Amino acid sequence: MIQLLIMIFCSVPFCSCFSGLQFVVAIHSTRNFRKHLRVVGSRRVKVQTFVDRRAKSFSRSWSDPTPVKPESIHDSRDSGELQTSSGTLDEGLDEDADWEEEREMEKAACEGEDFIPPKIMLISSKVPKAEYVPNIIRRDDPSIIPILYDHEHATFDDILEEIEKKLSAYRKGCRIWNMLIFCQGGPGHLYLLKNKVATFAKVEKEEDMVQFWRRLGRLMSNLNPEPNLIHIMGCYVLGSANGEKLIQTLKRLMRPSSVEFKSPLELSAQGKEMIEMYFDFRLYRLWKSRQHSKLLDYDDLL
């Protein structure tokens, strides 16, 4: 882009409308645009951090209790417990009403015999050769929607916004019936984003991670007669007792949606079934055999 601007600048008279000052401004604009593209993830994180900090400060200024005398502490605590239990009950009723309303909206949006429930495929760029994964999905199943995200710079909000956009483009108002999360990790943990490792001990302590799973739960189908299915691939998260605890925590966070998690070994019968649900099995095996190679090309996949 910059080279093109230089050629244009050199080929026209100095007195033309493209002055030297405009030329310098154009070059700086191009550089700033590229810079913005590279750091869009980190810029968003900073903005959200400021907004969250301001919101917390505002709410704290209204919610901090006034000093009380020592003898009134127990009365104050009892009153707070009553208010908390009452608020929880009201929130539960509101959630039930919202769930029914959302179910009816989804039902209206998904009417028709031609509707095929969508399958979201979430692919972390941290997976080796992840950029080729969209080329090996099943080509006979238009309901598979691949989403490749930047492990280094993306935020949970980025991922959720992209899922919502893809679902709306597929069928406005539809929700997820099946999902594949293809990321790195290991027994008992998922490495979803940079510096964001989901374990049963940490997942409920980080607010952005809590909100991610809760909002993802709201994107799962309310019509599916079976529990919505989330496959986890790229790591054997269920390979330890802590993995089971993590999955139970995620299922609780995603309520009232009914969700089942599966993370089978790829070489098992269940693993083959999972692969065939989303991928062309022949192309997947070819991709897998070359996943860590720097010498072989991927022309066969394209």
Long-range contacts (C-beta under 8 A, 24 or more apart in sequence): 1-30, 2-27, 2-30, 2-31, 5-30, 39-153, 40-153, 41-150, 41-152, 41-153, 41-154, 41-155, 41-158, 42-153, 44-155, 44-157, 44-158, 45-155, 48-155, 48-157, 95-256, 96-256, 99-222, 99-256, 102-218, 102-222, 103-222, 103-223, 105-173, 106-173, 106-174, 106-175, 106-221, 106-222, 106-223, 107-223, 108-173, 109-171, 109-172, 109-173, 109-174, 110-171, 110-173, 110-174, 110-223, 115-171, 115-174, 116-141, 116-142, 116-143, 117-143, 117-174, 117-177, 117-178, 117-221, 117-224, 118-143, 118-145, 118-167, 118-170, 118-171, 118-174, 118-175, 118-176, 118-177, 118-178, 119-143, 119-144, 119-145, 119-176, 119-177, 119-178, 119-179, 119-180, 119-277, 119-278, 120-145, 120-147, 120-163, 120-166, 120-167, 120-176, 120-178, 120-179, 120-180, 121-145, 121-146, 121-147, 121-179, 121-180, 121-182, 121-278, 122-147, 122-149, 122-159, 122-163, 122-179, 122-180, 122-181, 122-182, 122-183, 123-147, 123-148, 123-149, 123-182, 123-183, 124-149, 124-151, 124-182, 124-183, 124-184, 124-191, 124-192, 124-234, 125-149, 125-150, 125-151, 125-152, 126-151, 126-183, 126-184, 126-191, 127-182, 127-183, 127-184, 127-234, 128-291, 128-292, 129-287, 129-290, 129-291, 129-298, 130-182, 132-287, 132-298, 132-301, 133-182, 133-287, 135-283, 135-298, 135-301, 135-302, 136-279, 136-280, 136-283, 136-284, 136-286, 136-287, 136-301, 137-278, 137-279, 137-280, 138-276, 138-278, 138-279, 138-280, 139-280, 143-170, 144-278, 145-170, 151-183, 151-193, 151-194, 152-194, 153-194, 154-193, 155-193, 155-208, 156-192, 156-193, 156-196, 156-208, 156-209, 156-211, 156-212, 159-212, 160-212, 160-215, 160-216, 160-219, 163-216, 163-219, 164-219, 167-219, 174-221, 175-219, 175-220, 175-221, 175-222, 175-223, 176-219, 176-220, 176-221, 176-228, 177-220, 177-221, 177-224, 177-228, 177-229, 178-228, 178-229, 178-230, 178-231, 178-277, 179-220, 179-228, 179-229, 179-230, 179-231, 180-230, 180-231, 180-232, 180-233, 180-274, 180-277, 180-278, 181-230, 181-231, 181-232, 181-233, 182-233, 182-234, 183-232, 183-233, 183-234, 183-235, 184-234, 184-235, 185-232, 185-234, 185-235, 185-237, 186-235, 186-236, 186-237, 186-239, 187-236, 187-237, 187-238, 187-239, 187-240, 187-242, 187-243, 188-237, 188-239, 188-240, 188-241, 188-242, 188-243, 188-245, 188-246, 189-237, 189-242, 189-243, 189-246, 190-232, 190-235, 190-237, 190-246, 191-235, 198-246, 198-250, 199-242, 199-246, 200-242, 200-245, 200-246, 200-248, 200-249, 201-242, 203-246, 203-249, 203-250, 203-253, 204-249, 204-253, 210-253, 213-250, 213-253, 213-254, 214-253, 214-254, 216-254, 217-253, 217-254, 217-255, 217-256, 217-257, 217-259, 218-257, 220-254, 220-257, 220-258, 220-259, 221-257, 222-257, 224-258, 227-258, 227-259, 227-260, 228-257, 228-258, 228-259, 228-260, 229-259, 229-260, 229-262, 230-259, 230-260, 230-261, 230-262, 231-261, 231-262, 231-263, 231-274, 231-277, 231-278, 232-261, 232-262, 232-263, 233-263, 233-266, 233-274, 235-263, 236-263, 236-265, 237-263, 238-263
